[in-house]
Amino acid sequence: MAGSYGYVFSNIKLNIEFFIEEIGINGDLAFARTNSKGTTLIHATGETVPEENCELFILKKEDNEWKIENYMFNKTK
């Protein structure tokens, strides 16, 4: 998986701000529902395109640290 993300982020640059809409915690599990807005620079073309999404992060506490267990997003525009 690290190789896939390395490839993606070598081809684009994200400039995005996240806005937290809701957080819930139950024991060692938590979620964060967010919205984000910004731009994506596509290195191959030099084009900058708008980026706007809704996200859901599922987190799990391991060794007293919160780690992302699952992540989902969908474009809002």
KEVEXLO-962443 format. One record per atom (N, C-alpha, C, O): atom name; z, y, x. Coordinates in pm, 1 decimal, always signed. Layout:
REM KEVEXLO-962443
R at       pz       py       px
R CA        Z        Y        X
...
REM end
This chain:
REM KEVEXLO-962443
R at       pz       py       px
R  N     +0.0   -118.7    +81.9
R CA     +0.0     +0.0     +0.0
R  C     +0.0   +125.9    +86.8
R  O    -66.3   +223.6    +51.8
R  N    +71.1   +126.4   +197.0
R CA    +76.0   +243.8   +284.3
R  C    -63.1   +279.8   +334.2
R  O    -95.8   +397.7   +348.0
R  N   -145.3   +178.5   +361.3
R CA   -282.2   +203.7   +405.0
R  C   -364.8   +273.0   +297.9
R  O   -445.0   +361.3   +328.3
R  N   -345.5   +233.6   +173.4
R CA   -418.1   +296.7    +62.9
R  C   -381.8   +443.2    +50.1
R  O   -469.8   +528.3    +36.8
R  N   -251.5   +473.7    +54.1
R CA   -208.7   +612.7    +43.7
R  C   -254.3   +693.0   +164.7
R  O   -291.1   +809.7   +150.8
R  N   -252.4   +633.8   +280.8
R CA   -301.4   +701.6   +400.9
R  C   -447.1   +740.9   +385.6
R  O   -486.7   +851.4   +422.7
R  N   -526.2   +650.7   +331.3
R CA   -668.6   +678.8   +309.1
R  C   -685.9   +792.8   +208.9
R  O   -763.4   +885.6   +232.3
R  N   -613.8   +785.4    +98.1
R CA   -625.0   +889.3     -5.7
R  C   -588.2  +1025.3    +52.0
R  O   -663.2  +1121.6    +35.9
R  N   -473.7  +1034.2   +119.1
R CA   -427.0  +1163.4   +167.0
R  C   -498.5  +1211.8   +292.1
R  O   -477.5  +1325.7   +333.8
R  N   -581.9  +1129.1   +353.0
R CA   -667.4  +1178.4   +460.4
R  C   -793.3  +1242.8   +402.4
R  O   -865.8  +1312.4   +473.5
R  N   -819.6  +1219.8   +273.5
R CA   -939.0  +1273.3   +208.1
R  C   -912.2  +1392.3   +116.2
R  O  -1004.8  +1464.1    +78.5
R  N   -786.3  +1412.9    +80.3
R CA   -752.2  +1525.3     -7.7
R  C   -624.1  +1592.0    +41.2
R  O   -547.9  +1534.8   +119.1
R  N   -602.8  +1713.4     -6.2
R CA   -475.7  +1782.5    +19.1
R  C   -427.4  +1837.1   -114.5
R  O   -497.6  +1912.9   -181.5
R  N   -306.7  +1797.2   -151.6
R CA   -247.6  +1840.3   -278.0
R  C   -161.7  +1964.6   -255.8
R  O    -87.7  +1974.0   -157.9
R  N   -172.8  +2057.6   -346.6
R CA    -86.9  +2175.2   -350.1
R  C    -34.5  +2183.4   -493.8
R  O    -93.4  +2250.1   -578.9
R  N    +77.2  +2114.6   -519.1
R CA   +123.8  +2093.3   -655.7
R  C   +272.7  +2127.2   -666.2
R  O   +351.2  +2099.8   -575.4
R  N   +308.6  +2187.2   -778.8
R CA   +448.4  +2215.5   -808.6
R  C   +490.1  +2127.8   -926.2
R  O   +417.7  +2116.2  -1025.0
R  N   +608.4  +2066.1   -914.2
R CA   +661.1  +1979.7  -1019.8
R  C   +767.3  +2054.2  -1100.7
R  O   +846.9  +2130.5  -1046.2
R  N   +766.5  +2030.3  -1231.5
R CA   +863.7  +2088.5  -1322.5
R  C   +935.5  +1974.1  -1393.3
R  O   +871.9  +1895.8  -1463.7
R  N  +1066.3  +1963.5  -1375.7
R CA  +1143.4  +1854.2  -1434.2
R  C  +1168.5  +1884.9  -1581.7
R  O  +1221.9  +1990.3  -1616.1
R  N  +1129.5  +1792.3  -1667.4
R CA  +1146.9  +1806.7  -1811.5
R  C  +1269.5  +1730.3  -1861.7
R  O  +1338.1  +1775.0  -1953.7
R  N  +1296.4  +1614.9  -1800.5
R CA  +1407.5  +1531.3  -1847.8
R  C  +1447.0  +1433.9  -1738.0
R  O  +1362.2  +1381.4  -1665.9
R  N  +1577.5  +1410.7  -1726.5
R CA  +1631.0  +1311.5  -1632.7
R  C  +1732.6  +1226.7  -1708.2
R  O  +1812.7  +1278.7  -1786.0
R  N  +1728.6  +1096.4  -1684.8
R CA  +1826.6  +1006.1  -1744.8
R  C  +1875.0   +906.6  -1640.8
R  O  +1796.7   +858.3  -1559.0
R  N  +2003.6   +876.1  -1644.0
R CA  +2063.3   +780.9  -1549.1
R  C  +2146.1   +680.4  -1627.1
R  O  +2222.5   +716.7  -1716.5
R  N  +2129.8   +552.7  -1591.6
R CA  +2209.1   +446.5  -1649.8
R  C  +2239.9   +347.7  -1538.4
R  O  +2158.1   +261.1  -1507.2
R  N  +2356.6   +360.4  -1479.2
R CA  +2395.0   +271.9  -1368.8
R  C  +2307.3   +294.4  -1247.3
R  O  +2299.2   +405.6  -1195.2
R  N  +2241.5   +188.6  -1202.4
R CA  +2156.2   +195.5  -1083.3
R  C  +2010.6   +222.7  -1116.2
R  O  +1924.5   +212.8  -1028.7
R  N  +1981.5   +257.2  -1242.2
R CA  +1845.6   +291.3  -1282.2
R  C  +1843.0   +434.1  -1336.4
R  O  +1939.2   +480.3  -1397.8
R  N  +1732.3   +502.5  -1312.8
R CA  +1716.4   +638.6  -1362.6
R  C  +1568.9   +665.1  -1388.9
R  O  +1481.4   +591.9  -1342.7
R  N  +1543.4   +771.5  -1464.3
R CA  +1405.4   +813.9  -1483.8
R  C  +1399.4   +965.5  -1474.3
R  O  +1498.3  +1034.8  -1498.4
R  N  +1283.4  +1014.9  -1439.4
R CA  +1255.7  +1158.1  -1440.4
R  C  +1119.0  +1177.6  -1503.9
R  O  +1019.6  +1119.5  -1460.4
R  N  +1115.8  +1260.2  -1607.5
R CA   +990.1  +1294.7  -1673.5
R  C   +955.1  +1435.5  -1628.8
R  O  +1035.1  +1527.9  -1643.6
R  N   +834.5  +1451.7  -1573.7
R CA   +795.6  +1579.4  -1514.5
R  C   +656.2  +1622.0  -1560.3
R  O   +579.8  +1543.1  -1616.0
R  N   +626.3  +1747.4  -1535.3
R CA   +491.3  +1802.0  -1545.4
R  C   +459.8  +1862.0  -1409.7
R  O   +550.0  +1906.4  -1338.7
R  N   +333.7  +1863.6  -1373.5
R CA   +295.6  +1925.3  -1247.0
R  C   +167.4  +2005.7  -1265.8
R  O    +85.9  +1978.6  -1354.0
R  N   +153.3  +2104.9  -1179.6
R CA    +36.2  +2190.3  -1187.6
R  C     +7.0  +2243.6  -1047.7
R  O    +98.4  +2278.0   -972.8
R  N   -120.8  +2249.8  -1013.8
R CA   -160.5  +2301.2   -884.1
R  C   -307.3  +2276.1   -859.2
R  O   -389.5  +2281.4   -950.8
R  N   -339.8  +2248.1   -732.2
R CA   -478.7  +2224.6   -694.3
R  C   -489.2  +2107.4   -597.8
R  O   -392.6  +2069.4   -531.5
R  N   -610.2  +2051.4   -592.1
R CA   -644.1  +1948.0   -495.5
R  C   -763.1  +1995.2   -413.9
R  O   -866.4  +2032.2   -469.6
R  N   -748.9  +1993.8   -282.6
R CA   -859.3  +2025.2   -191.5
R  C   -925.2  +1894.1   -152.0
R  O   -859.1  +1804.0   -100.2
R  N  -1055.4  +1883.2   -176.4
R CA  -1132.0  +1763.1   -138.7
R  C  -1196.4  +1792.4     -3.4
R  O  -1288.3  +1873.8     +6.2
R  N  -1147.4  +1725.6   +100.7
R CA  -1193.1  +1755.0   +236.6
R  C  -1343.8  +1735.5   +254.3
R  O  -1407.3  +1813.4   +325.4
R  N  -1401.5  +1634.6   +192.0
R CA  -1543.6  +1602.7   +213.3
R  C  -1635.9  +1715.0   +166.9
R  O  -1742.2  +1736.9   +225.0
R  N  -1594.7  +1786.2    +61.7
R CA  -1682.5  +1890.2     +6.0
R  C  -1628.1  +2031.0    +26.3
R  O  -1701.6  +2128.7    +11.7
R  N  -1499.8  +2042.3    +59.8
R CA  -1436.1  +2172.4    +70.7
R  C  -1401.2  +2232.0    -64.6
R  O  -1350.6  +2344.0    -72.1
R  N  -1427.8  +2158.0   -171.5
R CA  -1402.8  +2206.0   -307.0
R  C  -1253.5  +2195.9   -341.0
R  O  -1187.4  +2097.9   -306.6
R  N  -1202.3  +2298.3   -408.5
R CA  -1065.8  +2297.0   -459.6
R  C  -1073.9  +2288.1   -611.2
R  O  -1140.0  +2369.5   -675.7
R  N  -1006.2  +2188.8   -667.5
R CA  -1011.1  +2166.7   -812.4
R  C   -870.4  +2176.3   -870.4
R  O   -772.8  +2144.0   -802.7
R  N   -859.7  +2220.9   -996.7
R CA   -727.8  +2228.6  -1059.5
R  C   -670.7  +2088.9  -1084.3
R  O   -744.4  +1992.5  -1105.0
R  N   -539.3  +2080.6  -1081.8
R CA   -468.2  +1954.7  -1102.5
R  C   -353.7  +1982.0  -1198.9
R  O   -272.9  +2071.8  -1175.2
R  N   -345.9  +1905.6  -1307.4
R CA   -237.1  +1923.4  -1404.1
R  C   -206.3  +1787.9  -1466.1
R  O   -293.9  +1724.9  -1525.4
R  N    -81.0  +1742.7  -1452.3
R CA    -43.6  +1608.1  -1494.4
R  C    +92.8  +1604.9  -1561.9
R  O   +173.1  +1697.2  -1548.8
R  N   +116.6  +1496.1  -1634.5
R CA   +250.3  +1456.0  -1679.6
R  C   +284.9  +1331.2  -1598.7
R  O   +199.2  +1246.1  -1574.9
R  N   +411.6  +1320.9  -1556.4
R CA   +451.1  +1207.5  -1473.3
R  C   +579.0  +1144.1  -1526.9
R  O   +660.1  +1208.5  -1593.4
R  N   +594.2  +1016.1  -1495.7
R CA   +717.1   +943.9  -1523.9
R  C   +755.4   +866.6  -1397.9
R  O   +681.7   +779.5  -1351.9
R  N   +870.9   +900.0  -1343.8
R CA   +924.9   +831.3  -1226.9
R  C  +1038.6   +741.4  -1273.9
R  O  +1127.9   +786.6  -1345.5
R  N  +1036.0   +614.0  -1233.9
R CA  +1147.0   +521.9  -1255.4
R  C  +1210.0   +500.8  -1118.2
R  O  +1142.5   +462.8  -1022.6
R  N  +1340.4   +526.1  -1110.3
R CA  +1410.8   +516.5   -982.6
R  C  +1516.1   +406.7   -987.8
R  O  +1570.5   +375.8  -1093.7
R  N  +1543.8   +348.5   -871.4
R CA  +1644.9   +243.7   -859.5
R  C  +1732.2   +276.3   -739.6
R  O  +1682.0   +311.9   -633.0
R  N  +1862.4   +264.3   -757.4
R CA  +1956.0   +292.6   -649.1
R  C  +1972.4   +167.4   -563.5
R  O  +2012.3    +61.7   -612.5
R  N  +1940.8   +181.2   -435.2
R CA  +1954.1    +71.3   -339.0
R  C  +2026.7   +123.3   -216.1
R  O  +1986.7   +224.8   -159.0
R  N  +2131.7    +56.0   -175.1
R CA  +2211.6    +98.8    -59.6
R  C  +2254.3   +244.5    -72.8
R  O  +2250.6   +321.0    +23.6
R  N  +2294.8   +280.9   -193.7
R CA  +2345.5   +414.4   -225.5
R  C  +2240.3   +525.4   -213.7
R  O  +2275.8   +642.6   -200.7
R  N  +2111.4   +489.6   -218.1
R CA  +2002.9   +586.8   -215.3
R  C  +1908.5   +559.8   -331.3
R  O  +1879.3   +444.6   -363.2
R  N  +1860.1   +668.9   -395.4
R CA  +1762.7   +655.1   -502.9
R  C  +1623.8   +638.1   -444.1
R  O  +1582.4   +715.2   -357.5
R  N  +1551.9   +536.8   -491.3
R CA  +1415.6   +509.5   -445.1
R  C  +1324.5   +495.6   -566.0
R  O  +1366.3   +447.6   -671.3
R  N  +1200.1   +537.9   -550.2
R CA  +1104.0   +526.8   -659.5
R  C  +1066.9   +380.0   -677.3
R  O  +1017.0   +315.4   -585.2
R  N  +1091.9   +329.5   -795.4
R CA  +1059.7   +191.2   -830.3
R  C   +919.9   +183.7   -893.1
R  O   +841.9    +93.8   -861.5
R  N   +889.4   +277.9   -981.4
R CA   +759.2   +285.7  -1048.3
R  C   +723.8   +431.4  -1070.7
R  O   +811.3   +517.5  -1080.7
R  N   +593.8   +457.5  -1078.4
R CA   +544.9   +593.4  -1099.3
R  C   +418.4   +586.5  -1184.6
R  O   +327.1   +509.3  -1155.3
R  N   +413.7   +667.6  -1290.0
R CA   +294.9   +673.7  -1374.5
R  C   +260.4   +820.2  -1396.8
R  O   +348.4   +906.2  -1400.1
R  N   +131.4   +847.4  -1411.9
R CA    +92.1   +984.1  -1444.0
R  C    -33.7   +981.7  -1529.2
R  O   -108.3   +883.8  -1530.3
R  N    -55.5  +1090.1  -1599.4
R CA   -181.5  +1108.0  -1670.5
R  C   -219.0  +1255.5  -1665.8
R  O   -133.0  +1343.5  -1668.7
R  N   -348.0  +1280.0  -1658.5
R CA   -399.2  +1416.8  -1654.4
R  C   -381.9  +1481.0  -1790.8
R  O   -402.5  +1417.1  -1893.9
R  N   -343.6  +1608.9  -1790.3
R CA   -327.0  +1679.4  -1915.3
R  C   -448.4  +1765.5  -1947.9
R  O   -462.4  +1813.6  -2060.3
R  N   -535.0  +1784.9  -1850.8
R CA   -660.6  +1860.2  -1873.5
R  C   -774.8  +1793.1  -1801.3
R  O   -888.3  +1840.5  -1807.6
REM end
